[in-house]
Amino acid sequence: MTTCVFSANFGGFDNPVIHTAQTELIELHNFTDSNFPSRQHSMHPRLRARLPKIFGSELLPGYDRYIWLDGSIRLSQPDSVAWFLSQLGDGEIAVFLHPSRATIHEEADYLRTKIKAGSYYIRARYEGEDLDGQMREIEADSAYEDQHLYASGAFCFRPCSAVREAMREWWYHTSRFHCIDQLAFPYALRHCDVRRINEDIYHASHLEWTKHKLNA
């Protein structure tokens, strides 16, 4: 079985990443301005980058497992992919818990607080997004229990029907309400067999961040 490791880097936002050679059979793909439609007249680059992230298994069909890495994350150990696959096990998707906040509501409150306090980093990216509309959408689902927040910078999955449906719902939330995708990530995955990785994504044993993360 072959694993696809994919990422995106538009507008040279991240420096090129060089991964450690892997013991597992993998294929690497990086979506860039040269191989992906610009959507320049209809879509902000931040939202555009969500397209390969969310629809990677449709854009790159034919693999048994997929690993998404944000553009500033590199595979730091020869067995990084093997480690990811062991986290996935026989589940449908493996994700990191968010290291700083525990629920979608905590994340929403964090964003509101930062915007009200005038945080340049947060306001420049997320002011004007429909945070309240997204929270109303999630809260309207009385069957959903808000118990987890996932860090969406890296995850591993099988392209099964449940995950594909979750990805499409994830895009609905990201494009309809708020471009910070980790807000809706747990909700979109609520019907999937999720395996949670018990490591801090920013200090994970098999990953390395090439850029300092702000306001995690």
Stockholm file with secondary structure:
# STOCKHOLM 1.0

chainA/1-216         MTTCVFSANFGGFDNPVIHTAQTELIELHNFTDSNFPSRQHSMHPRLRARLPKIFGSELLPGYDRYIWLDGSIRLSQPDSVAWFLSQLGDGEIAVFLHPSRATIHEEADYLRTKIKAGSYYIRARYEGEDLDGQMREIEADSAYEDQHLYASGAFCFRPCSAVREAMREWWYHTSRFHCIDQLAFPYALRHCDVRRINEDIYHASHLEWTKHKLNA
#=GR chainA/1-216 SS CCEEEEEEECTTCSCCCCCCCCSSCEEEEEEETTTSCCCTTTCCHHHHTHHHHHHHHHHSCSCSEEEEECTTEEECSTTHHHHHHHHHTTSSEEEEECSSCCSHHHHHHHHHHHHHTTCHHHHHHHTTSCHHHHHHHHHTCTTCCCCCCEEEEEEEECCCHHHHHHHHHHHHHHHHTCSCGGGTHHHHTTTSCEEEECSCGGGCTTEEESSCCCCC
#=GC SS_cons         CCEEEEEEECTTCSCCCCCCCCSSCEEEEEEETTTSCCCTTTCCHHHHTHHHHHHHHHHSCSCSEEEEECTTEEECSTTHHHHHHHHHTTSSEEEEECSSCCSHHHHHHHHHHHHHTTCHHHHHHHTTSCHHHHHHHHHTCTTCCCCCCEEEEEEEECCCHHHHHHHHHHHHHHHHTCSCGGGTHHHHTTTSCEEEECSCGGGCTTEEESSCCCCC
//
